[in-house]
Amino acid sequence: MTAAEASVDEMVDGGGRVRPQWRGLLGALSSLPEGGLVARARLLDRAFEEEGSAGLLPSHAAPGAAPGGRGAAGRLDPVPLVLDGAEFAALAEGLAQRARLLEAVLEDLHGPQFLLGRGAIPPELVFPNPAFLRPCCNGVPGPFLHLYAADLLRGADGAWRVAGDSVVGMEGLAQAYANRSHMARTLPECARAVQMRPLRPFMDAWRDVLQRAVGGEPAGAATVALLTPGVGHPHWAEHVTLARDLSCALAEAGDLTARGGALFLKTLRGLQPVRVLLSRVPGALLDPLELGGRTAAGVPGLLDAARAGNLVVHNHPGAGLAEAPALPAFLPALCRDLLGEELALPSVGTLWLGDPGSLARYAAAPTGFALRAAGEAGRGAEALSGDPRGWAAVERPAASLAPTLVGERLEPRPVALRLFLLHDGAGWRCLPGGVARVADAEGRGGEVSKDVWVLSEEGAEIRGPAALQVPALAIRRAAGDLPSRVADNLFWLGRYVERLDDSARLMRATMARLDRAPMLPRDLAEVAALSRCLLDAKLITEEQLPTSGDDAALRRAMLQAGRKGGRVHRLTGEVARLVEGTRDRLTGDMHAAFTLPLRDCRAALMEASTPAALGAALGGLVRYASGVAGVAAENMVRGGAHSFLDLGRRLERGASVAALLGHLLAEPPARVESALALALELCDSVITYRTRYLHLLQPAPALDLVMADPANPRGLVFQLAAAEALLAGVEGGGDPSLSAWARRLRLEGEAMAAEVAGAAEGATAATLLSPRLLALEESVGALSDAIGRRYFTLVAPPRLLGVDTAEAPARGAVRGAA
């Protein structure tokens, strides 16, 4: 019998009749025109691509997936998984009982350990488990579980069974909300055809739980933070969405510090106390001071803050013990022992191989089981080795089948269900929905998720949380609570976007001259001047400089810069990384505006094989940089986030203009006219100059426009004046020495332009500015370094004795650093 033959169809009951909860949905689907469902599926795929929702998907394995398998689903199926109200109520009640049971087990194992003493749980499940944290025993107070997720499979008998418990990562909650939003927009007919329970009250209740946890503090005096492993984590986007929906700070370990038995978030305004920490990292990585191990990650002193009662961690650092793969084998007996009840919702068949009878059962049919380390979630094996007491065998059940769009037709596919529960202070509340993960026809982990619809029972009352009595909030317009890491990322996002724009303009101007045939002496001189600028920006090497009219190497370098490993390709990757690092500060529209055009430009650069294609791709980069500036100007509130993004842009553009003019003016006075023409072109000031002075190109007016004109947003002094104002406007008045530094640089730029205007020989005076402009560029880089030390420098990562920790390379303040 195949897995499909042994499975139950979610849509059809045992008598071959369509289950009642599916009838309304099927009627709505049948009303779509021919090809309508396929067209809606394409819209869903496009929405996922545009909004980056694919990164939000849960990582739990689909039915039959390889042990420890990870990976996020890539698309949303247009046919949801439908549960009727009574069925969901039974699941919610069973999972609430399971959460209470796990809470009682964790409380005992971290306290009196009666269960270990009387043999109800073998010590092999506890003491070797890396999730068992001895510093948490009889020290860090509970409760242990605040949020709980369970993966369920419906067996061939039609009954649901728990395939896994999740209390650490619990990924997929944000995806459930994203799926519901996409389905409501893309298939409104289906959403209207059935009466489903809304998801919003669950998140409202969660926010109220957090509000009560910090309710005794004055407004703004304490905060809730969500601890994430960081941008590189597969579920970073999930963490961003949750932090945004819960109105809490998104923090990495380096953003936090423990002082005097309390936890604080590092912000531009100073240390802000954290009262509740929503942890999305394993408990063993929270505090290197007490938990040790082979990692220096975490926040030294965090457990001391929790032990002192100044911090509550959701979930408890020791909660990961509940994910031990062999624990479900003991839950039925533990439920009778601890709760005096029978386990309402059974687990998928699990054997602890330290029991002789279970070992014999496994040996009789090993292919029907998957091996797991008994006390360590995520570690499996193909064959039993070593002491069998360290292993558990988990049955490989056939999952139920649900209709799934495959190509242009619906086919039955195995599906697993993940549900989420929250303890709201009075009891466990189950999200009336969830995420379903679809496997392929052979049962291997797939890349498709489904929205989960729970139908409302007739006359059912939908209740939201009671309104909380909170004190009136004081009006605040400052943004000093911006985490230092976020300000750092925004600052460098601004710098790298400008660096990308500068590179694209230089390359485009060079390609335009290389395409002229025949090239006149003036063209050759301009290419030589531009090549010096390209070399300074590290877009070419010295070996690729044109010599004796041979520009073949330069042409190849231009094409290679946008391909993998090239300078521009690396810059686009750095911009993309920083956009993700600041995603919690960007709206959905802003994130799309910062990512989708960049993705297209990156692809066009990699595919460009002709000068025309390269020129088009470079034009796209210039427009992208302008788009980022425009979106930031119109969509970001003037405050910490916008200030540091704009500050990075202004300093980078100021350094760029200074370097550009310094290299272009390194010419004999007789060639200064072509240098000035290039300067006007690269500073996007040609039309303004012609409007003011017609075609008479002279050093004084040209340099006044690109250097000293306070109204020219591409000019040097404009950037330095903006940087001066931004530094003075940082909350608390900023650092006066930094704004004074920017003012000195601005005055120097104005003085240089004034010297040319007052010189009898303007061309000679202009060429003499070259070394001073290059020195000004270096001073702008030094100012950037000083800003980093003042606002962004975090406490160095902790180092454990005898352990080498890799430190990420610092981003260069010099324009050439990538």
C-alpha positions, 0 to 999 in steps of 0.5 A, spaced: 500 500 500 502 506 498 503 512 502 497 516 498 493 509 499 494 509 506 492 517 507 485 520 508 483 525 504 481 532 507 476 534 502 472 527 502 469 523 508 470 515 509 463 515 505 466 518 499 462 525 500 465 532 500 466 534 507 461 540 509 466 545 511 469 544 504 462 545 500 462 553 500 469 553 498 468 548 492 462 552 490 466 559 490 472 555 486 467 552 481 464 559 479 471 562 477 472 562 469 476 557 466 483 558 468 481 563 473 484 559 479 491 558 475 491 566 474 490 567 481 495 563 483 500 567 479 498 573 482 499 570 489 506 568 486 507 575 484 505 578 491 510 573 495 516 575 490 514 583 491 513 583 498 518 578 500 513 574 504 517 567 502 522 569 507 517 568 512 515 561 511 516 556 517 522 551 517 518 545 520 519 539 516 513 537 511 511 530 512 516 525 510 522 530 510 529 528 511 531 528 519 532 535 521 530 538 514 530 546 513 527 550 508 522 555 507 516 554 502 516 558 496 509 559 494 502 559 497 497 555 494 490 558 492 486 552 495 486 553 503 486 547 508 479 548 511 477 545 518 470 546 521 469 549 528 468 543 532 474 539 529 478 545 531 475 546 538 477 539 539 484 540 537 485 547 541 482 543 547 487 537 546 493 542 545 491 546 551 492 540 555 498 538 552 501 545 553 499 545 560 502 538 561 509 540 558 509 546 563 508 541 569 514 537 566 518 543 565 517 546 572 519 539 575 525 538 571 528 545 573 525 544 580 524 538 585 525 533 579 521 528 582 519 525 575 527 523 574 527 520 581 521 515 580 523 513 573 517 517 570 522 520 565 529 517 564 535 521 565 538 520 558 532 525 555 535 530 560 542 531 562 545 530 555 540 534 552 544 541 550 537 544 552 537 542 559 540 549 562 543 547 569 543 555 571 536 555 570 534 550 575 531 553 582 533 560 579 530 563 573 522 563 575 517 561 570 512 560 567 516 556 562 511 557 556 507 563 553 507 561 546 507 554 543 506 551 536 505 544 534 505 540 528 499 535 526 498 530 521 491 526 520 492 519 520 489 514 515 484 513 521 482 520 520 484 522 527 489 528 528 496 526 531 502 531 534 508 530 530 512 535 533 512 540 539 515 547 538 517 552 543 523 555 541 523 558 534 515 557 533 516 559 526 510 560 521 505 565 526 507 571 521 506 567 515 499 565 517 497 572 517 501 574 511 497 568 508 490 570 510 492 577 507 494 575 500 488 570 500 483 575 502 486 580 496 487 575 491 481 570 492 475 575 495 470 570 492 472 564 496 473 568 503 466 571 502 463 564 500 465 561 507 464 564 514 471 563 517 474 566 524 478 572 524 486 571 526 486 579 529 484 577 536 489 572 537 495 578 536 490 583 540 491 578 546 498 577 545 499 585 545 495 585 551 499 580 555 505 584 553 502 591 555 500 588 562 507 585 563 510 592 563 504 596 565 506 598 571 512 602 568 511 609 566 510 610 559 516 609 555 520 607 561 520 600 559 520 596 553 519 589 550 524 586 545 524 581 540 531 577 540 533 575 533 539 571 531 540 577 525 539 578 518 542 572 516 537 567 519 532 564 515 526 567 519 529 574 519 523 576 516 518 573 520 522 576 526 521 583 523 514 582 522 512 580 529 516 585 532 512 590 527 505 587 529 507 587 536 510 594 537 516 591 540 523 593 539 527 588 534 534 586 537 540 582 536 545 580 542 549 586 541 544 591 541 543 589 549 547 589 555 546 587 562 547 592 568 546 591 575 541 585 574 537 588 569 537 588 561 537 594 557 537 596 549 542 600 547 539 606 543 542 613 541 538 616 547 542 611 552 540 605 555 533 603 555 530 598 560 527 591 557 522 588 561 520 582 557 524 579 552 521 575 546 527 570 545 527 567 538 534 563 539 536 557 543 536 558 551 543 555 551 545 561 547 542 567 551 548 568 556 555 566 555 557 568 562 553 562 565 551 557 560 558 557 557 559 552 551 563 553 545 560 560 543 561 567 545 554 569 542 548 572 547 548 577 553 552 576 559 548 577 565 542 576 562 540 570 566 542 574 572 537 579 570 531 574 569 533 571 576 533 578 579 525 578 577 527 584 572 526 580 566 521 575 563 523 571 557 518 568 553 519 562 552 523 561 558 530 559 557 530 552 559 523 551 555 527 547 549 527 541 553 520 540 551 522 539 544 526 532 546 524 527 540 523 521 545 519 525 550 512 524 547 513 516 548 512 518 556 507 523 555 500 519 556 503 516 563 505 523 565 499 526 563 495 521 568 501 522 573 501 530 573 494 532 571 490 526 572 487 526 565 488 522 559 492 525 554 486 528 549 491 529 543 496 523 542 503 523 538 505 520 532 508 513 534 514 514 538 519 509 541 524 510 546 529 505 544 532 504 551 526 500 553 527 493 551 520 492 548 521 498 544 527 496 541 525 489 539 519 493 536 524 498 532 528 492 530 522 488 527 521 494 522 526 499 522 524 502 515 517 504 518 521 509 523 525 515 523 531 515 528 532 521 532 537 523 538 533 521 544 534 528 548 536 533 542 532 536 537 534 536 530 539 530 530 537 524 526 541 518 523 540 513 518 542 507 522 542 505 530 549 506 533 552 506 540 547 506 546 540 505 544 538 509 550 540 515 547 535 514 541 528 515 539 524 512 533 519 516 530 513 513 526 513 515 519 505 516 518 502 517 511 499 524 512 492 526 509 491 529 502 489 536 500 487 538 494 493 542 491 494 546 485 500 543 481 501 546 474 494 547 471 490 542 475 488 540 482 491 534 485 491 531 492 498 532 496 500 530 503 499 536 508 501 537 515 498 543 519 502 547 524 497 551 530 499 556 535 497 557 542 498 563 547 497 563 554 493 570 555 494 570 563 487 566 564 488 560 559 491 557 553 488 561 547 489 557 540 490 561 533 483 560 529 488 558 523 495 556 522 500 554 516 499 548 512 505 545 509 504 541 502 509 535 500 510 533 493 507 526 491 512 522 494 511 525 501 518 529 500 518 536 503 515 541 498 515 548 497 508 550 498 504 552 504 496 553 505 492 558 509 488 555 514 481 557 515 477 555 521 469 556 520 465 559 525 459 555 528 452 558 527 451 563 532 458 563 535 461 569 539 467 572 537 470 576 542 476 580 542 481 582 549 478 586 554 480 594 553 486 595 558 486 601 562 493 605 561 495 612 563 495 617 558 501 617 553 506 623 553 507 627 547 513 624 544 517 627 537 524 625 538 527 618 535 532 617 540 530 610 542 533 608 535 537 602 536 545 604 535 545 598 530 539 600 526 542 607 526 549 604 523 545 600 518 541 606 516 547 610 515 551 605 511 545 604 507 545 611 505 553 611 503 552 604 499 546 607 495 550 613 493 557 609 492 552 605 487 550 611 484 557 614 483 560 608 480 554 607 475 555 615 473 562 614 472 561 608 468 556 610 464 560 617 462 566 612 460 562 608 456 559 613 452 566 616 450 568 609 448 563 608 444 564 614 440 568 613 433 572 616 431 575 618 438 577 625 438 583 628 442 578 631 447 575 624 448 581 621 449 583 626 454 576 625 458 577 617 458 584 618 461 581 623 466 575 618 468 579 612 468 583 616 474 576 616 477 574 609 476 581 607 479 580 611 485 573 608 486 576 601 485 572 599 479 578 598 475 585 596 476 592 599 474 593 594 469 586 596 465 588 603 464 587 605 457 594 606 454 596 608 447 589 608 444 588 601 447 582 601 451 580 593 450 582 592 457 577 598 460 571 595 456 572 588 459 573 591 466 566 595 465 562 589 463 566 585 469 564 590 474 557 588 474 558 581 474 559 576 480 565 578 483 565 585 480 565 591 484 558 593 482 555 586 483 558 587 490 555 594 492 548 591 490 549 585 494 551 590 500 545 595 499 541 589 499 544 586 505 543 593 509 536 593 506 534 587 510 538 589 516 533 595 516 527 592 514 523 593 521 524 600 520 521 600 513 514 599 511 512 594 506 511 599 500 518 602 502 521 595 502 519 593 495 521 600 493 528 598 496 529 591 493 525 590 487 528 595 482 535 593 485 533 586 483 532 587 476 538 592 476 542 586 478 540 581 473 541 586 468 548 587 469 549 580 470 546 579 463 549 585 460 554 583 454 554 589 450 555 596 451 548 598 450 545 593 455 551 595 460 549 603 459 541 601 460 543 597 466 547 603 469 541 608 468 537 603 472 542 604 477 542 611 477 534 611 477 534 606 483 539 611 487 534 617 486 528 612 487 531 611 494 532 618 496 525 620 494 522 614 497 526 616 504 524 624 503 517 622 502 515 616 507 520 617 513 518 621 518 524 626 520 527 623 526 533 618 527 532 613 522 531 618 516 537 623 519 542 617 519 540 615 512 540 622 509 547 623 513 550 617 510 548 619 503 550 626 504 557 624 507 558 619 501 556 624 496 560 630 499 566 625 499 565 623 492 564 630 489 571 632 492 574 626 489 571 627 483 573 634 482 580 632 485 582 627 480 579 631 474 582 638 476 589 634 476 590 637 469 594 642 466 590 649 465 590 648 458 585 642 459 581 645 465 575 646 460 574 638 459 575 637 466 569 642 468 565 639 462 565 632 466 564 635 472 558 638 470 556 632 467 557 627 473 554 632 478 548 632 474 548 640 473 549 641 465 542 644 464 543 648 470 549 651 468 547 652 461 540 656 463 545 661 467 551 662 463 549 659 456 555 655 453 560 659 456 564 654 460 569 658 465 572 655 471 569 660 476 562 659 475 562 652 473 566 650 480 561 655 484 555 651 481 558 644 483 562 646 489 559 652 493 552 653 490 547 652 497 541 650 492 545 645 488 543 638 491 549 635 487 554 640 489 559 639 495 557 645 500 550 642 499 552 636 502 557 638 508 551 643 510 546 638 510 551 633 514 552 639 519 545 640 520 543 633 521 549 632 526 546 638 530 539 635 530 541 629 533 536 628 539 539 632 545 543 637 541 548 631 538 555 632 539 557 639 538 564 637 536 562 633 530 557 638 527 563 643 528 567 639 524 562 638 518 562 646 519 569 647 518 569 642 512 563 646 509 567 653 510 573 650 506 569 648 500 566 655 500 573 658 500 576 654 495 570 656 490 571 663 492 579 663 491 577 661 484 572 666 483 577 671 485 583 669 481 586 673 475 587 666 472 581 662 473 584 655 470 590 655 474 587 657 480 582 651 479 588 646 477 591 648 484 585 645 488 586 638 486 590 636 492 586 640 497 580 637 494 583 630 495 585 632 502 578 634 503 575 627 501 580 624 506 577 629 512 570 627 510 572 619 511 575 621 518 568 625 520 565 618 518 569 614 522 568 619 528 560 619 527 561 611 528 565 611 534 560 616 537 553 613 535 554 606 533 560 603 536 557 597 541 560 593 546 565 588 543 563 581 543 564 577 549 570 572 548 571 566 552 577 563 555 580 559 550 575 560 544 577 564 538 571 568 536 571 571 528 570 578 528 566 581 522 570 586 518 569 593 519 566 597 513 571 602 510 570 609 511 574 610 505 570 611 498 574 605 495 572 600 501 566 595 499 
